[in-house]
């Protein structure tokens, strides 16, 4: 604001100085020899000076205002200010330079002409013309003087006819004589005699003073008048030479100001015609750069600029249409990428990560994915080299895939990787698809073990019956062989051993059978806390030396499970934790439930046992894998099978400070399922009331 005030103040001072200068310059017209010689010239000078003054002030104001406006626009970096100022300054310069040189040439010509008109030779010619005219007049006077003397020498007694004839013969218009007594006598006279072109002389005679007047010859009189007029005009111009020069300069100044005035307006008009569409296009480009593709240029333009504006609007309309289509396609693609369970990574040609989808955070740690910029931030050096090999293959073939065993922080994942090139030239980048096949491989292994268990159970079960029958017969015979006590003891011991081993084999067969022929789950809406309580009731009095801590969150959402099967899964988890803490000095068993933000509940069983190694975490839920020497390896496999039937997941983590934590993630009832359960319960209550009534 202060800068603007200072600029306006300085502009006012400059404008005031210009006005004072113009007023002083206008007043100088009335000084010295420049004073007009007539009222007409005075009025002409006043009109010219006034018009020049007004035009000068107007032109100065326009130029000053235009200059200030251009300066402010350039200082504020307004779009198009530079090209606008160049157009205006260039147009004014192109008009000022020719006018300037034309004025210099005109003033030079004027000065040379004036100097040549009123030079010393010209003045000499004028003087000589005056002398010639005077000589002619003197010649006529001398001739008339001789005629007057001749007429005066005649006797005054001559008749009037004599004098008339004498006058007519000598072209005398009038002759009269004045005697000493003052008496005038007209000797001859022409009627209607005019005074123009007459020459009069007086001659002294004996009779008195003779006055004779005669007309000059016509050609001689005309030449004398022409000479007199020329001399008079020349003298008048010589007197008004400065006034004439000033008038001419003022007219030249007036014409110059008119030219500059119209040149300035034309320059402003042409600059506006050119710069206005360009400025509008610059603003439109700025709006487009900011993302406003709906912006259009609505400005009057002609010729090629109109074509340019039209083409720009058509281009932005096409851009907007393409942008909408690309945005719709992008949203569709993002929706697909965010909904699929497979991880997707967008890569540049040099292996830099551009974008990942949400599913990738379920495979890798979220913090690691968030800060990953290259493949080496997610994979090891060996794995990155394998993926780059796939990228090179994809450049040649379009797509390539491989299986990769990824060692995570808490487990080992089996990943299926597929690399695809984005375009036919295979230079724009790649898409890396990461699929966690750990559950699939685990399920395939479990299915294979199911088949093995079924066949093993079938093969073991066949000889169990004869063995049992034989043991029964041995026991029966022992009762009869009372005569031999040693044989009886031996046989009893053998039969007991056979029965015990048979029972062990039967137990093994039962576990095989349960694993291979697991009954179908019958899920119903249930309370997870109640199922956990029922499972812990099985261990009453059987967890001696173990501190059990329960933290069951109240008000958990209902879950849809088979209570008996899920109870068995919880029993297996608790039993597995108890066995893991047999050799531990500190035995703490923590069982807790909680609700998560992902419409699910978690069951956590944590122990302070020996824990699970990193390599064993991947194999822990496979059939017949056990870290205990006498374990069958089916307990956690059965748990995994039950949870899979309930669409639940289980994972194992390290417990702090020691042991392992088994986390079961179980989905809750949806709103529709919850409403359906309430409706079924109400229908059941109504049916029960009707049956009782």
LINFENGI-V970655 format. One line per field, one symbol per residue. phi: phi as a letter, one per 40 degrees, with the letter a starting at -180 (. if undefined). psi: psi as a letter, one per 40 degrees, with the letter a starting at -180 (. if undefined). burial: # if it has 16 or more other C-alpha atoms within 10 Angstrom, else .. A space follows every 10 residues. Layout:
phi: ???
psi: ???
burial: ???
//
This chain:
phi: .ccccccccc cccccccccc cccccccccc cfcccccacc cccccccccc cccccccccc cccccccccc ccccccfccg cccccccccc cccccccccc cccccccccc cccccccbcc cccccccccc cccccccccc cccccccccc cccccccccc cccccccccb fccaaabbcc cgccbccaac cfccccfbbb bbbcbccicc bbbbcccccc cccccccccc cccccccccc cccccccccc cccccccccc cccccccccc cccccccccc cccccccccc hccccbcbac abfccccccc cccccccccc cccccccccc cccccccccc cccbbcbccc gcccabcccc cccbdccccc bcbbcccbbc cccccccccc ccccccbgaa aabbcbcccb abbcbbbbbb ccbccfbcha bbbbbccccc cccccccccd cccccccccc cccccccccc cccccccccc cccbcccccc cccccccccc cccccccccc cdccccbccc cbcbdacccc cccccccccd gbbcgbcbbb bcccgcccbb bcdccccccc cccccccccc bccccbbbbb babacbccfa bbbbbbbbcc gbcccccccc cccgbacbcb ccgbccccdc cccccbfbbb abbccbcagb bbbbbbcccc cccccccccc cccccccccc ccc
psi: dddddddddd dddddddddd dddddddede iaeehieidd dddddddddd dddddddddd dddddddddd dddddefihe dddddddddd dddddddddd dddddddddd dddddddfid dddddddddd dddddddddd dddddddddd ddeiieeiid ddddddddde fhdihiihie eehhhhdihh ifhieifihh ihhhideahh hhhihiiddd dddddddddd dddddddddf dddddddddd dddddddddd dddddddddd dddddddddd ddddddddde egeehihgih iibddddddd dddddddddd dddddddddd dddddddddi ehhhhhiide eihdiiiddd eediiddddd ehdideedii dddddddddd ddddddedii iihhhhhade ihihihhhhh ididefeeai hhhhhheddd dddddddddd dddddddddd ddeddddddd dddddddddd geehdddddd dddddddddd dddddddddd ddddddghih ighihihddd ddddddddeh eefhehhhhh ghhifiiiih ihdddddddd dddddddddd edeidhhhhh hiiiiieffi ihhhhhifae ahiddedded eihehieide ieeedddddd dddddefiii ihihiheiai hhhhhhiihi dddddddddd dddddddddd dd.
burial: .......... ....#..##. .#...#..#. ...###.... ....#..##. .##.###.## ..#..#...# ..##....## #.###.###. ###.##..#. ..#...#... ...#..#... ..#..#..## ..#..##..# #..##.###. ##........ ..##.##... .#######.. ......###. ......#### ###.#..### ######.... #..#..##.. #..#...#.# #####.#.## ####.###.# #.###.##.# ##.####### #####..#.. ..#.###... #...#..##. .##..##..# ..#....... ......##.. #########. ###..##### ..##....#. .#####.##. ..##..#..# #####..### #..#.#...# ########## ##...#..## ########.. .##..#..## #.##..#... ...#..##.. #..##..#.. .......#.. ##..#..##. .#..##..#. ######.... ..#.#####. ##.###.... .......... .#...##### ###.###### ####..##.# #.....#### #####....# ########## ##.#.##### ######.... ..######## ###.##.### #####..### #########. ...#...... .......... ...
//
